Structure formats: structure tokens, C-alpha cells
Amino acid sequence: MGIELSDFMARPFSQLMRKKRQTGRTTRMVELAEQLAKQGRAVYILCGSVKDASWLQRRIDDQSPGFGIKCERVPKVFDWQSMTIPGAHSDCVFLVEHWAIEQHFEGLLKMWCAFDRPEVGNVERLVMPKYRLVGHGEVINLGDQCLGDDCETWVDISGAFIGMKWNAFSFQPARRAV
């Protein structure tokens, strides 16, 4: 008894796509839709079902009223290669919500993921961290960084702080390359 393709395709599709969930793809798509609408383009977001389109339309109408972005179910005549609808005006932009793509191309996406390295627990691969947090009382070194005011970026620590002991109660979080 040999290995069969079905052995590779047996993993549930939801498991294969799990790592892509809750990553902000839909949010970024809606942000692009807003930018295109501001430029005067007619923007349609195509969804996998009427229910999904209604949900997303309510979200957009609540957060971005006045842009005229429309959410609809992917029509049967949608051309997946050109990402257009035959006969649509050239100013129309069609963005496709990821769930619609996953529904329409499930078999193809399963094949695409079939030969990925299997997950070990919830970790796909072990990656050594590039930084570690500076601990309370550690001396701040040249090259250490502190969390910026935007709470997203890291800024090099310089000047009088070099050589001081890091104090968890008065300094912003700091990291050090490992």
C-alpha cells in the first residue's frame, strides 16, 4: 500500500487556512476600497454569500458612510482571471473578499497547501527571536531600543540613558538584540 494524494489532501481546509484568519485582510481591503472610492471609482466588494455581503455592507456603512462602496455576492459571470465582470464600466473596481476566494477555489487552495510542512502543535516552525526584553535593573546598552510613542515602532536608545539601569516603573518597554 503506497502513499496516495488523498493522504495529503485529507487535512480539513479550515485547518489549512487557520493561520490566515484574523490577520486584518478584510480591514485592509476595506481601507483600499475607501481610497479608491475617494478617487471617484465605483467599488464593489464581492463576497461568498448574500449573508456575508450583508454583514460586510453593514460594517462598511457604519464605519465609512458616504463612500458608496457596495458589497454583493460574487456573480456567476465574474471573470476570475481579469477580476472583472464582462460589460462593467471601466471605472468599476472589484475586490474579492478572501472567504469568497476560499469557497470558490477550495480544491485548488487545498492542493496549494497540501505539501506545506505539517504544523507541530500550534507552531509551524521554530524561529529564534531576534530580540528579548530588557529586564528590570539591567544596564541599558548601546543598540537597545525602546517602544516608540506610537506603541508600534522601536526607537534606538541613545545619549544619557546608555549605562543607566532600566527601571520597569519609569521607562517604556525596552528590547535588546540577541
C-alpha positions in Angstrom: 0.0 0.0 0.0 1.6 3.3 -1.1 1.1 6.9 -0.4 -2.0 8.5 -2.0 -2.6 12.1 -3.0 -5.7 11.8 -0.8 -3.4 11.5 2.2 -2.1 15.0 1.5 -5.5 16.4 0.7 -7.1 14.9 3.8 -6.4 17.8 6.2 -9.5 19.9 6.7 -9.5 23.1 4.7 -10.3 25.2 7.7 -7.2 23.9 9.4 -5.1 24.8 6.3 -6.4 28.4 6.2 -6.4 28.9 10.0 -3.1 30.8 10.1 -4.6 33.4 7.7 -7.6 34.1 10.0 -7.8 37.4 12.0 -4.8 38.9 10.2 -6.6 42.1 9.0 -7.0 41.2 5.4 -10.6 42.3 5.2 -9.8 45.5 7.1 -7.0 46.4 4.6 -9.3 45.6 1.7 -11.9 48.0 3.0 -9.3 50.7 3.5 -8.2 50.2 -0.1 -11.9 50.4 -1.2 -12.3 53.7 0.7 -9.2 55.1 -1.0 -10.4 54.0 -4.5 -13.9 55.5 -3.7 -12.3 58.8 -2.7 -10.7 58.8 -6.2 -14.1 58.5 -7.8 -14.0 54.8 -8.6 -17.1 52.6 -8.3 -16.0 50.0 -5.8 -17.7 46.6 -5.4 -16.6 44.1 -2.8 -17.6 40.6 -3.8 -18.4 38.1 -1.1 -19.1 34.4 -0.9 -22.8 34.7 0.0 -25.6 37.2 0.3 -25.3 36.8 4.1 -21.6 37.7 4.1 -22.2 40.6 1.7 -25.0 42.0 4.0 -22.7 41.7 7.1 -19.8 43.4 5.4 -22.1 46.1 3.9 -23.4 46.9 7.4 -19.9 47.2 8.7 -18.8 49.5 5.9 -21.9 51.6 6.2 -21.3 52.0 9.9 -17.6 52.8 9.7 -17.4 54.5 6.3 -20.7 56.1 5.4 -20.9 58.1 2.2 -18.2 56.3 0.2 -20.8 54.3 -1.9 -18.9 51.0 -1.6 -21.2 48.2 -2.5 -21.0 44.6 -1.2 -22.6 41.8 -3.3 -22.4 38.1 -3.8 -19.9 37.0 -6.5 -22.0 36.8 -9.7 -21.7 33.7 -11.9 -20.4 35.9 -14.7 -17.4 37.1 -12.7 -14.2 36.6 -14.6 -11.7 35.3 -12.0 -8.7 35.8 -14.4 -9.3 39.5 -15.1 -11.1 40.2 -11.8 -13.9 41.9 -13.7 -17.5 41.4 -14.8 -18.0 41.4 -18.6 -19.6 44.7 -19.7 -18.8 46.5 -16.5 -17.8 50.2 -16.7 -14.0 50.7 -16.8 -14.2 52.8 -13.6 -15.6 49.8 -11.6 -13.2 48.1 -9.3 -14.0 44.6 -8.0 -12.3 43.5 -4.8 -13.0 39.9 -3.7 -13.3 39.1 0.0 -11.0 36.2 1.0 -13.8 33.9 2.1 -15.3 34.1 -1.4 -12.0 33.0 -2.9 -11.6 30.2 -0.3 -15.2 29.0 -1.1 -14.8 29.2 -4.9 -11.2 27.7 -5.1 -11.2 25.3 -2.1 -9.9 22.4 -4.1 -7.1 24.5 -5.7 -6.2 26.0 -2.3 -6.1 22.6 -0.7 -3.7 21.4 -3.3 -1.6 24.6 -2.9 -1.3 23.9 0.9 -1.2 20.1 0.6 2.6 19.9 0.7 3.3 22.6 3.3 5.3 21.4 6.3 3.0 20.0 8.9 2.4 22.0 12.0 4.0 21.0 15.3 1.4 21.8 17.9 0.4 25.4 17.0 3.9 26.3 15.8 4.7 25.9 12.1 8.4 26.3 12.5 10.6 27.4 15.3 12.2 30.7 14.8 14.7 32.1 17.2 13.7 35.5 18.5 15.8 38.5 17.2 15.2 40.5 20.4 14.5 40.0 24.1 13.0 42.4 26.6 15.4 44.3 28.8 14.8 43.2 32.4 14.3 45.5 35.4 17.7 46.6 36.8 19.7 45.6 33.6 22.1 48.2 32.3 20.9 49.9 29.1 23.5 49.2 26.3 24.2 51.0 23.0 21.9 49.3 20.5 19.0 48.7 22.9 15.7 50.1 21.7 12.6 51.4 23.5 9.0 51.3 22.3 8.1 54.4 20.5 5.2 56.8 21.4 3.0 55.2 18.7 3.3 51.8 20.6 4.2 50.1 17.3 7.7 51.1 16.4 11.0 50.7 18.2 13.5 53.6 18.7 17.2 53.4 19.4 18.1 54.4 23.0 20.9 57.0 23.0 22.5 59.7 25.0 22.4 59.9 28.8 20.3 56.7 29.0 23.2 54.4 27.9 24.7 52.9 31.1 21.7 53.6 33.2 19.8 50.7 34.9 16.4 50.1 33.2 13.5 50.7 35.5 10.3 48.9 34.7 8.3 51.5 36.6 9.6 54.6 34.9 10.8 53.6 31.4 9.0 52.4 28.3 9.5 48.8 27.4 13.0 48.2 26.0 14.4 45.4 23.9 17.9 44.1 23.1 19.1 42.1 20.1 20.1 38.5 20.9 
